[in-house]
Amino acid sequence: MNLPLYTPFENEWITFGAFFIGIFLLIGAAEFVRSSLKWGPEASRKMVHVIVGIMVATCPLIFSSNIQPMALAAIFIFVNAAALKNEAFKGMHDTSRTTYGTVYFPLAFLVLAAFFWDKPITLMLSMLVMTFADTLASIIGEHEKFPLNFRLWNDEKSLQGSAAMFLSTTMIIYVGTDFFAWLFGAAFYLPLEVLIGCAAFTGLMASLAEATSIKGSDNLSVPLVTAISYEIFLINYTHGSLPILLIWIVGSALIFYLAFKLRSLNSGGAVTAFMMGILIFGTGGIKWIAPILAFFVLSSILSKLGKKSAESTQKGSNRDVLQVLANGGVPMIIAIVHFFHPFDLAYVMFLGSIAAATADTWATEIGFFSKRNPRHILNFKRIKKGTSGGVTLLGFMGSALGAAVIVAIGRSVAGEWFLVSGYWIIIAGFVGSSVDSILGGSIQAKFTCAVCNKETEKRLHCERQTSHSSGFKWLDNDGVNFVNTIVGALIMLTFRRF
């Protein structure tokens, strides 16, 4: 595969400059069209989205290095963020809803250019899916006279729009794979049934990513999920593990549907966990999925067994999209990175992250069985059960036990080789859980309910928006849980030094 196919200028920085100017001319044209023809904001935004999407998708055809495309993406992240803040370039940003899609768009391309430049077909197909399929789903969803609406997160979607997303993504992958293979002279051949399966699998994942998006985040999640899913399917096919992956897809659909019915996950949380499970299993198999599945199943059982106080300020056990991502996002990223760029400490970092999530959850769930109210981790005063920052001796024991369970499961599926680091995984889990308590008891956001006048860490309470009372407003319980899993992974990263 010889790229680029076309070199506009001998110096690629001149090509970069011309490309940069071309995009700004396009934005200016969109402004002119919007004001002259009295187009609605959504129509002009979609026009810019499609044309810019086509332009950036052609980058592998005209650039030999990813340096210039990455620089272009980085510049437009800041330009679009500034324009959004200052309400400039209304042809791009002026919409009837709050969206940060114009910032997510170049961010997605930056990630793809950084990690998938050596896979130009994957990169180009992913950008074209975001460009055309995502736009078509939005148009159909907005203009359907009798939409069948649903809500997995905050944004309302329609079944008709999701169906359009699935069908158009499937068609783009099906046609585009063969077309670009022919264009680049790539020496690979996929049987028809495998190509159809790959297209449908990628279409499903991209559609679910779009359905669980919020405020334009599909401009980031759709191209990334498309690229990763496309590669996972093809690599599992070439390695002969595709039948096992397909069995897992069916099995996990049943698992997370049952979790939804048992109210361990709400609809958005179930779909997010389903996608996360596919990505982790597809990148690592049973060795990687077993620990995180055990965390979810065992923690859900504990949540059902524990009888939380009605005064608890924390979220319930019916996990939503953010709670799933907060606990499983870091392990998923580690698994994906290791799949494409293997590194020695990946699995113990993965286990350390899950151990931290498990330790924190078990500390809370088991701590609720304590007969006495917890003490605040910083000032040691007695506080109500369920208050962030509260710790008990029983909770500390539950924290260590939860991390130890992850060690045992990791050992059972990975073998004896990492036993010497088992105690480090328990330490990682315990420390991560303690950091969670410290942040929760100090700088985590607290809110006050206007209806019942109670303090809570929930942004919604008594079906009303709460008001911020203390802590950093942007650091809620989900953010603290995310930091917890990062700490668990970082502790295992330092294991190399011991």
Secondary structure, DSSP 8 states (H G I E B T S, - for coil): ----S--SSSSHHHHHHHHHHHHHHHHHHHHHHHHHHT--HHHHHHHHHHHHHHHHHTHHHH-SSSHHHHHHHHHHHHHHHHHHHHT--HHHH--SS---HHHHHHHHHHHHHHHSTT-HHHHHHHHHIIIIIHHHHHHHHHH-SS--EEESSSSEEEHHHHHHHHHHHHHHHHHHHHHHHHHHT------HHHHHHHHHHHHHHHHHHHHT--TTTHHHHHHHHHHHHHHHHHHHHHTT-HHHHHHHHHHHHHHHHHHHHTTSB-HHHHHHHHHHHHHHHHHHTHHHHHHHHHHHHHHHHHHHHS---TT--S--SSB-HHHHHHHHHHHHHHHHHHHHS--TTHHHHHHHHHHHHHHHHHHHHHHTT-SS--EETTT--B--TT-TTEE-HHHHHHHHHHHHHHHHHHHHHH-GGGGGGHHHHHHHHHHHHHHHHHHHTTTB-EEE-TTT--EES-SEETTEE-EEEESBTT--HHHHHHHHHHHHHHHHHGGGG-
